[in-house]
């Protein structure tokens, strides 16, 4: 399912961010399947798995269990997970709430709800995350795509439109993860040639699934290794128009304050970058002059209060124009954009 259920996307997490900051609902979600009495009185049902498996009885049980475990949107999560197992449209849950559910499906549903009650992210249970209206496969091997990262992709697309006379726009994506950045850029930019680099073979395996899913595999070269090293031998030195990255940017101290869904389940290496959260930015910036063409861009997603620190790192190289920022939906400077010029000694 891609758009069969709601657009359930998490925010990239810094301390204080909520994993379940949703645009169209949250705790205000009211389930048409659940009676008003249940919505207002959680003690009205015993938390026992139902004897008769119907859509309504399963959602009632699951919603109560998730609420007891402090899940922010229990009825919504209960419905989304059931949709995943039934493979139907959301409206079907409401129209056919008394429809019997096969025992095998009910047992798988029970297991999934128990996982969610233990704070396993919803996207890992359903193996779906939506990013720029595209459906991505995700699991525990990769970071869950966040809405803020869409701002990075939009910034690249906007600047790529100026380069219409170029036969090929070379883009390097460092830390490809699920492939949400690389795949979306390959879909949106016709003449893009993308090199997708990740140090994790597991992450690259997921990214390849998504590239095949969206028919852009031939436009992306997947490389396993550390930052720029895998690019050697491809003859793209000083030919890259965009270096993009949503690198790990949480400090090791901040990691312990993250929401349980993130801290306990998302890959540590995709989240944490040294004691100050800036280690990966420093390493990437230090080597950009070898790969970027004059006028090329480096575009980062950054953590809260990091944007100006990253801008100073660019200034210190004496190779970039003054960095620009794009604010996210919480008015945090989230995207950092720096354009290459001739280096000054």
C-alpha positions in Angstrom: 0.0 0.0 0.0 1.3 3.5 -0.8 -1.5 6.0 -0.4 -4.2 3.5 0.8 -3.7 4.8 4.3 -2.9 8.2 5.8 0.4 10.1 5.2 2.1 8.9 8.4 5.6 10.5 8.5 7.9 11.2 11.4 10.0 14.2 12.1 13.8 13.9 12.0 14.5 13.9 15.7 16.5 16.2 17.8 15.9 16.3 21.5 12.4 17.7 22.1 11.1 16.7 18.6 8.1 14.3 18.5 8.3 11.2 16.3 4.5 11.5 15.7 4.2 15.1 14.6 1.6 14.6 11.9 0.1 17.2 9.6 -3.5 16.0 9.6 -4.0 14.4 13.0 -2.5 13.3 16.2 -4.2 12.8 19.5 -7.2 14.5 17.9 -7.9 11.5 15.6 -11.3 10.0 16.2 -12.0 6.6 14.8 -15.4 6.0 13.2 -15.0 2.4 14.1 -14.9 3.1 17.9 -18.0 4.1 19.8 -18.0 7.6 21.4 -18.2 5.8 24.8 -14.9 4.0 24.0 -13.2 7.2 22.8 -14.1 9.0 26.0 -13.8 6.1 28.5 -10.8 3.8 28.0 -11.9 1.7 31.0 -15.1 0.5 29.2 -13.3 -2.4 27.6 -11.2 -5.1 29.2 -7.8 -5.5 27.5 -8.3 -9.0 26.4 -7.8 -10.3 22.9 -11.3 -10.8 21.4 -12.8 -14.3 20.9 -14.5 -13.2 17.7 -12.3 -11.6 15.1 -14.0 -8.7 13.4 -12.5 -5.4 12.2 -14.3 -3.6 15.0 -13.3 -5.9 17.8 -9.7 -6.0 16.8 -9.4 -2.2 16.5 -11.1 -1.8 19.9 -8.6 -4.2 21.5 -5.6 -2.7 19.8 -6.5 0.9 20.5 -6.9 0.2 24.2 -3.6 -1.7 24.4 -1.7 1.0 22.5 -3.2 3.7 24.7 -2.3 1.9 27.8 1.3 1.9 26.6 1.3 5.6 25.9 1.2 5.6 22.1 0.2 9.1 21.0 -2.4 8.1 18.4 -3.6 4.6 19.4 -6.8 4.3 17.3 -5.0 5.6 14.2 -2.1 3.2 14.6 -4.5 0.4 15.3 -6.3 1.1 12.0 -3.1 1.6 9.9 -1.6 -1.7 11.1 -4.9 -3.5 10.3 -5.0 -2.0 6.9 -1.4 -3.3 6.4 -2.5 -6.8 7.2 -5.8 -6.7 5.3 -4.5 -4.9 2.2 -7.7 -2.9 1.9 -8.7 0.8 1.7 -9.3 2.8 4.9 -12.9 3.4 4.1 -13.4 -0.4 4.1 -12.7 -0.5 7.8 -15.6 1.8 8.5 -18.1 0.4 6.0 -17.4 -3.2 7.0 -16.5 -2.9 10.7 -18.4 -6.1 11.5 -16.6 -8.1 8.8 -15.0 -11.3 10.1 -11.2 -11.5 9.9 -9.3 -14.7 9.3 -7.6 -16.2 12.3 -4.2 -16.1 10.6 -4.6 -12.4 9.9 -5.8 -11.8 13.4 -2.8 -13.5 14.9 -0.3 -11.5 12.7 -2.2 -8.4 13.7 -1.9 -9.2 17.4 1.9 -9.6 17.0 2.2 -6.3 15.2 0.2 -4.4 17.8 2.3 -5.9 20.5 5.4 -4.7 18.7 4.0 -1.2 18.4 3.1 -1.3 22.1 6.8 -1.8 22.7 7.5 1.4 20.7 8.6 -0.3 17.5 8.0 2.5 14.9 4.9 2.1 12.8 6.9 2.4 9.6 9.0 -0.6 10.5 5.9 -2.6 11.2 4.2 -1.8 7.9 7.5 -1.4 6.0 6.1 1.7 4.4 7.1 5.4 4.6 5.8 8.2 2.3 8.3 10.8 1.0 7.3 13.5 -1.5 4.2 11.4 -2.4 6.4 8.4 -3.2 6.1 5.1 -1.3 9.3 3.8 0.2 10.1 0.4 1.7 11.8 0.8 5.1 12.9 -1.5 7.8 15.3 -1.5 10.8 18.3 -1.2 8.5 17.6 2.4 7.6 16.5 5.7 9.1 12.8 6.5 8.5 12.4 9.3 6.0 11.2 12.6 7.5 9.2 15.5 6.1 12.0 18.0 6.7 14.2 16.1 4.2 11.8 17.0 1.5 13.0 20.6 1.8 16.5 19.4 0.9 15.2 17.6 -2.2 13.1 20.6 -3.3 16.2 22.8 -2.9 18.2 20.6 -5.3 15.3 20.4 -7.8 14.9 24.2 -7.8 18.6 24.7 -8.6 18.8 21.9 -11.1 16.2 23.6 -13.2 18.7 26.3 -13.9 21.1 23.8 -15.4 18.8 22.8 -18.3 21.6 23.2 -20.9 23.8 20.5 -19.3 23.5 17.1 -20.8 24.1 15.5 -17.4 23.7 16.7 -13.8 26.0 14.7 -11.6 24.7 14.4 -8.0 26.5 12.7 -5.1 24.3 11.6 -2.2 26.3 10.7 0.9 24.6 8.5 3.4 21.9 7.2 1.1 19.9 5.3 3.7 16.6 4.2 2.3 17.4 6.0 -0.9 14.6 8.5 -0.4 16.8 11.5 -1.5 18.6 9.7 -4.4 15.5 8.0 -5.8 13.3 11.1 -5.6 16.0 13.2 -7.4 16.3 10.5 -10.0 12.5 10.6 -10.5 12.3 14.4 -10.6 15.4 15.4 -12.6 15.5 13.8 -16.1 19.2 14.2 -16.8 20.4 13.3 -13.3 23.3 10.9 -12.8 23.4 10.0 -9.2 26.1 8.4 -7.1 24.6 7.0 -3.9 27.2 6.3 -1.2 26.7 4.6 2.2 29.0 2.9 4.5 26.3 0.3 5.4 25.8 -2.6 2.9 22.4 -3.2 4.6 21.3 0.4 3.9 22.3 0.1 0.3 20.3 -3.1 0.0 17.2 -1.2 1.0 18.0 1.7 -1.3 18.3 -0.6 -4.2 14.8 -2.1 -3.5 13.4 1.5 -3.6 15.3 2.4 -6.8 13.9 -0.7 -8.5 10.4 0.0 -7.1 10.4 3.5 -8.7 12.2 2.4 -12.0 15.3 4.6 -11.5 17.9 1.9 -10.8 19.7 2.6 -14.1 20.2 6.3 -13.1 21.8 5.5 -9.8 25.3 4.1 -9.0 25.3 2.5 -5.6 28.6 2.5 -3.8 29.6 1.1 -0.4 32.3 2.9 1.5 33.2 6.0 3.5 32.2 9.4 2.2 34.0 10.2 -1.1 36.4 7.2 -1.3 34.1 5.0 -3.3 33.9 7.7 -6.0 37.5 7.3 -7.0 37.9 5.9 -10.5 34.6 7.2 -11.9 36.2 10.2 -13.5 33.8 12.7 -11.8 36.4 14.9 -10.0 35.5 18.6 -10.5 32.3 17.5 -12.4 29.8 17.2 -9.6 26.9 19.7 -9.6 25.4 18.7 -6.2 26.7 17.0 -3.1 23.8 16.3 -0.9 23.6 14.7 2.5 21.3 14.1 5.4 24.1 12.9 7.6 23.9 11.8 11.2 23.8 15.0 13.3 22.8 14.0 16.8 25.5 14.4 19.4 26.4 11.4 21.6 25.1 13.3 24.7 21.8 14.1 23.0 21.2 10.5 21.9 20.1 9.4 25.4 17.3 12.0 25.3 15.7 10.8 22.1 12.3 9.3 21.9 12.3 5.6 22.6 11.1 4.8 19.1 14.2 6.4 17.7 16.8 5.6 20.4 16.0 1.9 20.6 15.1 1.0 17.0 16.5 3.3 14.4 20.2 2.7 13.4 22.6 4.4 15.7 25.1 5.1 12.9 22.5 7.1 11.0 21.7 9.3 14.0 24.9 10.1 16.0 28.0 12.0 14.8 30.5 12.5 17.6 30.3 14.6 20.7 29.1 17.7 18.9 27.0 16.2 16.1 29.2 17.9 13.5 31.7 15.3 12.7 30.2 14.2 9.4 29.7 17.7 8.2 33.4 18.5 8.9 34.6 15.4 7.0 32.4 16.1 4.0 33.2 19.8 3.7 37.0 19.1 4.0 36.9 17.1 0.7 34.3 18.9 -1.4 36.8 21.0 -3.4 38.0 17.8 -5.1 34.6 16.8 -6.5 32.5 19.9 -6.9 32.6 21.9 -10.2 32.8 25.7 -9.9 29.3 26.9 -9.1 28.3 23.5 -7.7 26.3 23.2 -4.5 26.6 21.4 -1.2 23.2 21.0 0.4 22.9 19.5 3.9 20.1 18.8 6.3 21.2 19.9 9.8 20.1 19.6 13.4 18.7 22.4 15.6 21.2 25.2 16.3 23.8 23.7 13.8 23.1 25.7 10.7 25.4 28.7 11.5 28.1 26.4 12.8 28.1 24.6 9.5 28.1 27.9 7.6 31.3 28.8 9.5 32.9 25.5 8.4 32.2 26.5 4.8 33.6 30.0 5.3 36.8 28.5 6.7 37.5 26.7 3.5 37.5 30.0 1.5 36.0 28.1 -1.4 32.3 28.9 -0.9 29.9 31.8 -1.2 28.0 32.8 1.9 25.7 29.9 3.0 21.9 30.2 2.8 19.4 28.5 5.1 15.9 27.1 4.6 13.7 26.9 7.7 11.6 23.8 8.4 8.0 23.6 9.6 9.0 24.5 13.2 11.0 27.5 11.9 14.3 25.9 12.6 17.1 26.5 10.1 17.1 23.0 8.8 18.7 23.1 5.3 22.2 24.6 4.7 23.1 25.5 1.1 26.6 26.5 0.1 27.8 27.3 -3.5 31.3 26.6 -4.7 33.5 29.4 -6.1 37.2 29.5 -7.0 39.1 28.7 -3.8 41.1 31.6 -2.4 44.4 31.0 -0.8 
